[in-house]
Amino acid sequence: MTGRLGDAWRHCIGAGRFDLALRRDYQDSLALLQREIGFRYVRQHGLFSDGMGVHRPYDHGGARHVLHAFTYVDQVVDAYLELGVRPFVELGFTPPGLASGDQTVFWWRGNVTPPSSRAEWAALVRATVAHLVDRYGIEEVRQWPIEVWNEPDLDVFWQHADQDAYHDLYEATAAAVKDVDAGLQVGGPALSPGADDGWLPRFAEFVTARDVPVDFVSRHAYTSGAAQHVPFGVHQTLAPAATLLTQFGAPRRQLAGTPLAGLPVHITEFNSSYRPDNPVHDTAFHAAYLAPVVAAAGDLVDSFSYWTFCDVFEENGIPVSLFHGGFGLLTHRQIRKPTFHLYAFLARMGDQVLARGEDHLVTRDGDGRVTVLAWAPVDHTGLGPPVAGHRVRLSVPVGPPGTTTAYVARSSVSEEAGNAWAAWREMGSPRSPRARQLDALREAAEPARRHHAVPVAAGRAGLDLTLAAHEVTLVEVTAVHDETPPWWDDDRLLGAGGP
């Protein structure tokens, strides 16, 4: 199979709640992420929750007024743009001063009840979007998708999971956004993986009947089962990773034949587990489990956003475990996890797809460098031993004509390599590692790297890769232009053979 490797995998990344982005360790982690991978957008909850202080009702002259304040919003967005990433704006949750009830979600108490005043909610949206346009310019903000709410089909995120109430909220919000500028992007409904098949078609019917603007459709995807609670964490069963691809394809299947059928589809959250306190995220298994998904999902959707990149992630309270939920471990040192390396490997792939398989993806870039991403198969049930010794045999094109040798560089993460979680467990799971332990963890987190030369015959080089348990490997193949001086002789390196 040939074609182009799109950037749907790097279009967006998830990041917990908005006010966490004010923290230095969060921003340091984002800087690392951008330096080594480079995402286009970042999405998070809680723009209108108390931690950001946007909606500020007050009494004056015997009347109620509202001040819209954007000090923290500006600090976060300024930091994002400096790092080369834009906000994928999620509008929610309801500010306490505008809420119709007291139902909340997460330990930081995001209010999930409908606004008590549609007009005041619309004014809040309009003021926020207008401020962003005024500060960053209309051409910039037109590039920012604006998503209405988060998983309104679940009563934990939207009181009673009331679809009619959500439609009312969406209509008011979309109108307010377009009041600022018709070219701004607005969409939703950010459905959960468990949304019934009727939610999205009914949403399409509503916006079509009332001519409500929709510029994109969004949904979430996870494969984890019910939480099995342990102190300060959970364990969960997992469905096969291919289930994620089925979920990714659901919006286009459900919208076929509707006026929304041709819209961009964004998976604004995906992962194995949605729980930040599930340690599966930290394992080598996790990278190998997700590898076939991130390698193939760009054929199904316009973007799919890993939830979340950062261990500064506090849905269920302040973390107790050193490892917690995201791509990287954050202390005063940054330690990468295997799934981080999976994405970093993708960032080094070429954009021309030469071949795909159940266990590999082969690409080439404009300089002729061939890259192979390969992964070991996993047992998603955890009932059998990890698959070790899996072999991937490939013949890849190497040029230009006349090339006789290729240089092969290989980087790998597995149970044994690039696995800080395994090293931390072997240390006895220290909750506050000392400096020497942190140094050891950083070293353990580095991928294993090796290199060798292979012959090229008739423009092709053979690769025979043996993968360790839960290994994900990146192989880079480049043609060798031999510049060895004619007098060089390796056999005489130690002076043997005389003058």
C-alpha positions as CSV (number, residue, x, y, z in Angstrom):
1,M,0.0,0.0,0.0
2,T,1.4,3.4,-0.9
3,G,0.2,6.9,-0.2
4,R,1.0,9.7,2.2
5,L,1.3,9.5,6.0
6,G,-0.9,12.4,7.2
7,D,-0.5,14.3,10.4
8,A,-3.8,13.2,12.0
9,W,-1.8,11.6,14.9
10,R,0.0,14.9,15.7
11,H,-2.9,17.3,15.1
12,C,-4.0,17.5,18.7
13,I,-3.0,16.3,22.2
14,G,-5.0,16.3,25.4
15,A,-3.9,18.0,28.6
16,G,-6.2,17.7,31.7
17,R,-7.8,21.0,32.9
18,F,-6.9,24.4,31.7
19,D,-5.5,26.0,34.9
20,L,-2.9,23.2,35.2
21,A,-1.2,24.9,32.3
22,L,-0.2,27.8,34.6
23,R,2.3,25.4,36.3
24,R,5.9,25.5,35.4
25,D,6.3,21.7,35.4
26,Y,3.4,21.4,33.0
27,Q,4.9,24.0,30.7
28,D,8.3,22.4,30.8
29,S,6.7,19.1,29.8
30,L,4.8,20.8,26.9
31,A,8.1,22.3,25.8
32,L,9.7,18.8,25.8
33,L,6.7,17.5,23.9
34,Q,6.9,20.2,21.2
35,R,10.7,19.8,20.9
36,E,10.6,16.1,20.3
37,I,7.2,15.5,18.6
38,G,5.5,18.8,17.7
39,F,1.7,18.8,18.0
40,R,-0.5,21.4,16.3
41,Y,-3.1,21.8,19.0
42,V,-3.7,21.1,22.7
43,R,-7.2,20.5,24.2
44,Q,-8.2,20.6,27.9
45,H,-11.2,20.9,30.2
46,G,-12.3,23.7,32.5
47,L,-11.9,26.9,30.6
48,F,-14.9,28.4,32.4
49,S,-14.4,26.7,35.8
50,D,-13.3,28.5,38.9
51,G,-9.6,27.9,38.4
52,M,-9.5,30.2,35.4
53,G,-11.6,33.0,36.9
54,V,-13.2,34.1,33.6
55,H,-16.8,34.5,34.8
56,R,-16.9,37.0,37.8
57,P,-20.4,38.0,38.9
58,Y,-20.7,40.9,41.4
59,D,-23.3,43.2,42.9
60,H,-23.2,46.9,42.4
61,G,-25.8,49.6,42.7
62,G,-28.4,47.0,43.8
63,A,-28.0,45.0,40.6
64,R,-26.1,41.9,39.4
65,H,-23.3,42.4,36.9
66,V,-20.7,40.1,35.4
67,L,-17.1,40.9,34.8
68,H,-15.3,38.7,32.2
69,A,-11.6,38.4,33.2
70,F,-8.9,36.8,31.0
71,T,-5.7,37.2,32.9
72,Y,-5.1,33.4,33.3
73,V,-6.4,32.6,29.9
74,D,-3.9,35.0,28.3
75,Q,-1.0,33.5,30.3
76,V,-1.9,30.0,29.1
77,V,-2.5,30.9,25.5
78,D,0.6,33.1,25.3
79,A,2.7,30.2,26.6
80,Y,1.1,27.8,24.0
81,L,1.8,30.0,21.0
82,E,5.4,30.6,22.2
83,L,5.8,26.8,22.1
84,G,4.3,26.5,18.6
85,V,1.0,24.9,19.6
86,R,-2.5,26.3,19.4
87,P,-5.5,25.8,21.6
88,F,-8.3,23.4,20.6
89,V,-10.8,25.3,22.6
90,E,-13.3,23.2,24.7
91,L,-16.1,25.5,26.1
92,G,-17.0,24.2,29.5
93,F,-17.8,23.6,32.3
94,T,-20.5,26.0,33.7
95,P,-19.1,28.7,35.9
96,P,-20.5,28.3,39.5
97,G,-22.0,31.8,39.3
98,L,-24.0,30.8,36.2
99,A,-24.9,27.2,37.1
100,S,-28.5,25.9,37.5
101,G,-27.5,23.3,40.0
102,D,-24.6,22.0,42.2
103,Q,-23.7,18.7,40.4
104,T,-20.0,18.6,39.7
105,V,-17.3,16.2,38.3
106,F,-13.8,15.5,39.4
107,W,-12.1,16.6,42.6
108,W,-11.8,20.1,41.3
109,R,-15.6,20.3,41.0
110,G,-16.3,21.2,37.4
111,N,-20.0,22.1,37.3
112,V,-22.0,20.0,34.8
113,T,-25.4,21.6,35.1
114,P,-26.9,23.7,32.3
115,P,-26.4,27.4,32.6
116,S,-29.2,29.2,34.5
117,S,-29.4,31.8,31.8
118,R,-29.0,31.1,28.1
119,A,-28.4,34.8,27.5
120,E,-25.7,35.1,30.1
121,W,-24.0,32.0,28.8
122,A,-24.1,33.3,25.3
123,A,-22.6,36.6,26.5
124,L,-19.8,34.7,28.3
125,V,-19.0,32.8,25.1
126,R,-19.2,35.9,23.0
127,A,-16.9,37.9,25.3
128,T,-14.3,35.1,25.5
129,V,-14.1,34.5,21.8
130,A,-14.1,38.3,21.1
131,H,-11.2,38.7,23.5
132,L,-9.2,36.0,21.9
133,V,-9.8,37.6,18.5
134,D,-8.8,41.0,19.8
135,R,-5.6,39.7,21.4
136,Y,-4.4,37.2,18.8
137,G,-6.0,38.4,15.6
138,I,-8.9,37.0,13.6
139,E,-6.7,35.1,11.1
140,E,-5.0,33.2,14.0
141,V,-8.2,32.4,15.9
142,R,-10.0,31.2,12.8
143,Q,-7.5,28.3,12.9
144,W,-8.6,27.3,16.4
145,P,-11.4,24.7,16.6
146,I,-14.0,25.6,19.2
147,E,-15.8,22.5,20.7
148,V,-19.0,22.8,22.7
149,W,-18.8,20.8,26.0
150,N,-17.5,17.4,26.8
151,E,-19.3,14.0,26.7
152,P,-22.9,15.4,27.2
153,D,-24.3,11.9,26.6
154,L,-23.0,10.9,30.1
155,D,-24.9,12.2,33.1
156,V,-21.6,12.5,35.0
157,F,-20.6,15.3,32.5
158,W,-24.0,16.8,31.7
159,Q,-26.9,16.7,34.1
160,H,-29.3,13.8,33.2
161,A,-27.4,13.4,29.9
162,D,-30.3,15.5,28.6
163,Q,-29.9,15.7,24.8
164,D,-32.5,18.4,24.3
165,A,-30.8,20.6,26.9
166,Y,-27.5,20.0,25.1
167,H,-29.0,21.0,21.8
168,D,-30.2,24.3,23.4
169,L,-26.7,24.9,24.8
170,Y,-25.0,24.1,21.4
171,E,-27.4,26.4,19.5
172,A,-26.7,29.3,21.9
173,T,-23.0,28.7,21.8
174,A,-22.6,28.3,18.1
175,A,-24.6,31.5,17.5
176,A,-22.4,33.4,20.0
177,V,-19.2,32.2,18.3
178,K,-20.5,33.1,14.8
179,D,-21.6,36.5,16.1
180,V,-18.0,37.3,16.6
181,D,-16.9,36.1,13.2
182,A,-18.6,33.7,10.7
183,G,-15.3,32.2,9.8
184,L,-14.6,30.8,13.3
185,Q,-14.9,27.0,13.6
186,V,-17.4,25.5,16.0
187,G,-18.5,21.9,16.5
188,G,-19.3,19.0,18.8
189,P,-20.9,17.1,20.4
190,A,-17.7,15.4,21.9
191,L,-19.5,12.2,22.6
192,S,-18.3,9.5,24.9
193,P,-17.3,6.0,23.5
194,G,-20.5,4.7,25.0
195,A,-22.9,7.0,23.2
196,D,-25.8,5.2,21.7
197,D,-26.1,5.1,17.9
198,G,-28.9,7.7,17.9
199,W,-27.1,10.6,19.7
200,L,-25.2,11.8,16.7
201,P,-27.9,11.4,14.1
202,R,-30.3,13.2,16.3
203,F,-27.8,16.0,16.7
204,A,-27.5,16.2,12.9
205,E,-31.3,16.4,12.6
206,F,-31.5,19.2,15.1
207,V,-28.8,21.4,13.6
208,T,-30.1,20.8,10.1
209,A,-33.7,21.6,11.0
210,R,-32.7,24.8,12.8
211,D,-29.9,25.8,10.5
212,V,-27.4,25.8,13.4
213,P,-23.7,26.0,12.2
214,V,-21.5,23.0,12.6
215,D,-17.9,23.0,11.2
216,F,-16.7,19.7,12.6
217,V,-17.9,16.6,14.5
218,S,-16.1,15.3,17.6
219,R,-16.2,12.0,19.6
220,H,-14.0,10.1,22.1
221,A,-12.7,6.5,22.1
222,Y,-11.4,4.2,24.8
223,T,-11.1,0.5,25.2
224,S,-11.1,0.0,29.0
225,G,-13.7,-1.8,31.1
226,A,-15.1,-1.0,34.5
227,A,-12.7,0.3,37.1
228,Q,-11.4,-2.2,39.6
229,H,-10.4,0.0,42.5
230,V,-7.3,-0.3,44.6
231,P,-6.0,2.3,47.0
232,F,-5.0,5.4,44.9
233,G,-5.5,3.7,41.6
234,V,-7.5,1.3,39.4
235,H,-7.0,-1.7,37.1
236,Q,-9.2,-2.3,34.1
237,T,-9.7,-4.9,31.4
238,L,-9.0,-3.8,27.8
239,A,-10.7,-4.6,24.6
240,P,-8.5,-5.4,21.5
241,A,-6.8,-2.2,20.2
242,A,-8.6,-2.6,16.9
243,T,-11.8,-1.6,18.8
244,L,-10.4,1.9,18.8
245,L,-10.4,2.0,15.0
246,T,-14.0,0.8,15.0
247,Q,-14.9,3.7,17.3
248,F,-13.0,6.2,15.2
249,G,-15.0,5.1,12.2
250,A,-18.4,5.4,14.0
251,P,-19.1,9.2,13.3
252,R,-18.9,8.8,9.5
253,R,-20.9,5.6,9.6
254,Q,-23.6,7.3,11.7
255,L,-23.7,10.5,9.6
256,A,-23.8,8.9,6.2
257,G,-26.5,10.4,4.2
258,T,-27.0,13.4,6.5
259,P,-26.0,17.0,5.7
260,L,-23.1,16.5,8.2
261,A,-21.6,13.6,6.3
262,G,-18.7,15.5,4.8
263,L,-17.6,17.4,7.9
264,P,-14.1,16.9,9.5
265,V,-14.2,14.3,12.3
266,H,-12.0,14.9,15.3
267,I,-11.4,12.2,18.0
268,T,-10.7,14.7,20.7
269,E,-9.9,12.1,23.3
270,F,-8.6,8.5,22.9
271,N,-6.5,6.0,24.9
272,S,-6.8,2.6,26.4
273,S,-8.1,3.8,29.8
274,Y,-9.6,7.2,30.5
275,R,-8.4,7.0,34.1
276,P,-5.2,8.9,35.0
277,D,-4.6,6.6,37.9
278,N,-4.4,3.4,35.8
279,P,-0.7,2.5,35.6
280,V,-1.1,0.7,32.3
281,H,-0.3,4.0,30.6
282,D,3.3,3.8,31.9
283,T,4.1,0.4,30.5
284,A,5.9,-0.9,27.4
285,F,2.8,-3.0,26.8
286,H,0.9,0.3,26.3
287,A,3.1,1.5,23.5
288,A,2.9,-1.8,21.6
289,Y,-0.8,-1.9,22.2
290,L,-1.4,1.5,20.6
291,A,1.2,1.3,17.8
292,P,-1.2,-0.3,15.2
293,V,-3.8,2.3,16.1
294,V,-1.7,5.4,15.7
295,A,-0.1,3.9,12.5
296,A,-3.5,3.4,10.8
297,A,-6.1,5.8,12.3
298,G,-5.3,8.7,10.0
299,D,-7.1,6.9,7.3
300,L,-10.4,7.1,9.3
301,V,-10.5,10.6,10.9
302,D,-9.0,14.1,10.6
303,S,-7.4,13.9,14.0
304,F,-7.2,11.7,17.1
305,S,-6.0,13.2,20.4
306,Y,-4.1,11.1,23.0
307,W,-5.5,11.8,26.5
308,T,-3.2,13.0,28.0
309,F,0.3,14.1,27.3
310,C,1.2,15.2,30.8
311,D,1.4,13.7,34.3
312,V,0.2,17.0,35.7
313,F,-3.3,15.5,35.5
314,E,-5.6,15.6,38.5
315,E,-9.1,14.4,37.7
316,N,-9.2,12.0,40.7
317,G,-7.1,14.1,43.1
318,I,-3.5,15.0,43.6
319,P,-1.3,12.0,42.4
320,V,0.2,9.6,44.9
321,S,2.1,7.5,42.5
322,L,5.3,8.9,40.9
323,F,3.9,7.7,37.6
324,H,0.5,9.1,36.7
325,G,-1.5,9.0,33.5
326,G,0.4,10.8,30.7
327,F,3.3,10.5,28.3
328,G,6.0,11.6,30.7
329,L,6.9,11.5,34.4
330,L,7.2,15.0,35.9
331,T,9.4,15.8,38.9
332,H,12.2,18.3,38.6
333,R,13.5,16.0,35.9
334,Q,11.5,14.8,32.9
335,I,11.4,11.1,32.2
336,R,9.9,9.8,29.0
337,K,7.6,6.8,28.9
338,P,7.3,4.1,26.1
339,T,4.2,5.7,24.6
340,F,6.0,9.1,24.4
341,H,8.7,7.3,22.4
342,L,6.1,5.7,20.1
343,Y,5.0,9.2,19.1
344,A,8.6,10.5,18.9
345,F,9.3,7.6,16.5
346,L,6.3,8.6,14.4
347,A,7.7,12.2,14.3
348,R,10.8,10.8,12.6
349,M,9.0,8.9,9.9
350,G,8.8,10.0,6.3
351,D,5.6,11.2,4.7
352,Q,5.4,8.7,1.8
353,V,3.9,5.4,2.8
354,L,5.6,2.5,1.0
355,A,4.0,-0.4,2.9
356,R,1.7,-1.3,5.8
357,G,1.2,-4.5,7.7
358,E,-0.3,-5.8,10.9
359,D,3.0,-5.3,12.6
360,H,4.8,-2.6,10.6
361,L,4.6,0.7,8.7
362,V,7.3,1.6,6.1
363,T,7.8,5.2,4.9
364,R,10.3,7.3,2.9
365,D,11.1,11.0,3.0
366,G,12.1,13.4,0.4
367,D,15.9,12.7,1.0
368,G,15.4,9.0,0.2
369,R,15.7,7.9,3.9
370,V,13.5,4.8,4.5
371,T,11.9,4.4,8.0
372,V,10.2,1.4,9.5
373,L,8.0,1.4,12.5
374,A,7.5,-2.1,13.8
375,W,5.8,-3.5,16.9
376,A,5.4,-6.8,18.7
377,P,1.9,-8.2,19.0
378,V,0.3,-8.0,22.4
379,D,-2.2,-10.0,24.4
380,H,-4.7,-7.5,25.5
381,T,-6.1,-9.8,28.1
382,G,-2.9,-10.1,30.0
383,L,-3.5,-13.8,30.5
384,G,-0.6,-15.1,28.5
385,P,3.1,-14.4,28.5
386,P,4.3,-11.4,26.4
387,V,5.2,-12.3,22.9
388,A,9.0,-12.4,22.5
389,G,11.0,-13.1,19.4
390,H,8.5,-11.8,17.0
391,R,10.1,-11.4,13.5
392,V,9.4,-8.8,10.9
393,R,11.2,-9.5,7.5
394,L,11.2,-6.7,4.9
395,S,12.8,-5.7,1.7
396,V,13.0,-1.9,1.4
397,P,14.1,0.2,-1.6
398,V,17.4,2.1,-1.1
399,G,18.9,4.4,-3.7
400,P,20.3,6.1,-5.7
401,P,21.2,3.6,-8.4
402,G,24.6,2.1,-7.8
403,T,24.1,2.0,-4.0
404,T,25.8,-1.1,-2.6
405,T,25.5,-0.6,1.1
406,A,22.9,1.0,3.5
407,Y,23.4,2.2,7.0
408,V,20.7,1.0,9.5
409,A,20.0,2.8,12.8
410,R,17.5,1.2,15.1
411,S,15.9,2.7,18.3
412,S,13.7,0.5,20.5
413,V,11.6,0.5,23.6
414,S,10.4,-2.7,25.2
415,E,10.2,-4.4,28.6
416,E,13.9,-4.1,28.8
417,A,14.7,-0.9,27.0
418,G,13.4,2.7,27.3
419,N,11.2,1.6,30.2
420,A,11.5,3.9,33.3
421,W,8.4,2.2,34.8
422,A,10.2,-1.1,35.0
423,A,13.3,0.5,36.5
424,W,11.2,2.3,39.1
425,R,9.5,-0.9,40.1
426,E,12.9,-2.6,40.4
427,M,14.0,0.2,42.7
428,G,11.1,-0.6,45.0
429,S,8.8,2.1,43.6
430,P,10.3,5.0,45.6
431,R,7.7,7.8,46.0
432,S,10.4,10.5,46.3
433,P,13.4,9.3,44.3
434,R,16.7,10.8,45.2
435,A,18.9,12.5,42.7
436,R,20.9,9.4,41.8
437,Q,17.7,7.4,41.4
438,L,16.2,10.1,39.1
439,D,19.4,10.0,37.0
440,A,19.0,6.2,36.7
441,L,15.4,6.6,35.7
442,R,16.3,9.1,33.0
443,E,18.9,6.7,31.7
444,A,16.5,3.8,31.8
445,A,13.9,5.8,29.8
446,E,16.3,6.2,26.8
447,P,15.5,3.9,23.9
448,A,18.0,1.2,23.1
449,R,20.0,2.2,20.1
450,R,22.1,0.1,17.7
451,H,23.4,0.3,14.2
452,H,24.9,-1.8,11.4
453,A,25.4,-1.9,7.7
454,V,23.5,-4.1,5.3
455,P,24.2,-4.9,1.6
456,V,22.0,-3.4,-1.1
457,A,21.3,-5.5,-4.2
458,A,19.2,-4.4,-7.2
459,G,18.2,-1.3,-5.2
460,R,16.9,-3.1,-2.2
461,A,18.1,-3.9,1.3
462,G,16.8,-6.8,3.4
463,L,15.8,-6.2,7.1
464,D,15.2,-9.1,9.5
465,L,14.0,-7.6,12.8
466,T,13.5,-9.7,15.9
467,L,11.3,-7.9,18.4
468,A,11.5,-8.4,22.2
469,A,8.4,-8.5,24.4
470,H,6.2,-5.5,23.9
471,E,8.8,-3.9,21.7
472,V,8.2,-0.9,19.5
473,T,11.2,-0.1,17.2
474,L,12.1,2.6,14.7
475,V,14.5,1.6,11.9
476,E,16.1,4.3,9.7
477,V,17.8,3.1,6.5
478,T,20.0,5.4,4.4
479,A,22.1,4.8,1.4
480,V,25.9,4.8,2.1
481,H,28.2,7.0,-0.1
482,D,31.5,5.5,0.8
483,E,34.2,8.2,1.4
484,T,36.8,5.9,3.0
485,P,40.3,7.0,1.8
486,P,42.0,4.4,-0.5
487,W,44.9,4.0,2.0
488,W,42.7,3.0,4.9
489,D,43.0,-0.6,6.1
490,D,41.0,-1.7,9.2
491,D,43.3,-4.7,9.5
492,R,46.3,-2.4,10.3
493,L,44.5,-0.4,13.0
494,L,46.9,-1.8,15.6
495,G,50.0,-1.6,13.4
496,A,49.9,-5.2,12.2
497,G,51.4,-5.8,8.7
498,G,54.3,-3.4,8.9
499,P,54.8,0.0,7.2
